[in-house]
Amino acid sequence: MSDKWLIKEGKTWVQDGIITEEQYKQILSKYPDGHSKQGIGLIPVFASILIGLGILSFIASNWDGISPLFRLVLLIAVLSVFYTAGHVRLKKGNPVLGRAFIALGISAFGAGLILLGQTFHFVSYDARSFIIWSVPALLYLYLFRGKLLFFISFAILTGGQLYALSEFSNYSYVILILFAIGLGWFVSASKDKLLTWFFSAGLVLHLVLYALTLEDNWLWLIVILIGLYAAAEGLNQNLASPLRFFTTGAAFITSLLLYFFLTNTASSLDYPDPSWFGIIYVLLFAAVVSVKMKKGTFPSFLKTGLLFFPWFYSTFLIGEFTTGIIYLITAFLFSGLLLTEGYQKEERSQINWGIILFLIVTFIAYINLAWSFMPKSLFFLIGGILLFALYFFLQKKKKDVLEEGGDSHEKK
């Protein structure tokens, strides 16, 4: 809870007569200003990081003038200092500073791998250096926990996957396994909401990157996403909810991309073999439906199921442009149903997401359909007016629904 929020809202409660001034002071006393203490406690952490970066940058800038043997000795010495300092601070009851030194040691290890590779002319055309780098990061993550160590591991594994793809067009299954199992096991045990959402977003990103390596058959992404959605149904709610969120988000973006591609290019997409795709898709979709039916949440899955449906196969019957319009309609339906459900449940966050997605779909459809034949000045003017009008309409609807909900609760 934010201290500033509590102070501001508490004054409003006193003015509205919900609580007395004395009760307000008692509430504030229960929540001391811990954030400022945390901020002061972070100063030595940032100081140690700056010192460590200074040492590493000094070594890198003078690297050419150091003999190969002394380079190895120097890097081992730097690693030893950082790791030893981290262990000492942890034993003395300073976990924040201790983990910061450990993180510096992990960073120095990665820098050492790169520098020594240049020294001894080690050539790698894949992500193996990042895999080696991730091993101590994951070990220390499980030994000493902590968000900083999680984010270090997250950055190494995700950065390694991106590097391998961009530089060598190579996808690392080992990194995917380390990310999914290593970080997944940790966030499942820790039950930290922030880490769980970061992990879920990262896992979906890794799987999207894998689908992109399939080149002409990247539409297998639909099967991958619904497979992840099905797997999420067997996990605890802390992990299942963000996985469903990001999987649905990826499917929504895919629908918009397919709308754009199919309405602007001719025969540019190759589709997966319908037989294998169909068998796997039907099995996974049936598994999701079965679980949803048992849980009694099948109606809420209907809007999401629209995004996972492989509409692109209809191009063989109705053509690419019409199929692209179907994807546009699907995106509109999803955002509209999400917004309607949010109004019915009076859930502010769902209403906000519905408004945002509806505006995005409207904006993309307007750009795609009007850009080529409308004067640019008029295009931007009309587009801005339409978006403002739609935004204010949806905001007014949201306000009316929430106020009606509040009045009904008060009557009860």
Order of alpha helices (4+ residues) and beta strands (2+ residues): alpha-alpha-alpha-alpha-alpha-alpha-alpha-alpha-alpha-alpha-alpha-alpha-alpha-alpha-alpha-alpha-alpha-alpha-alpha
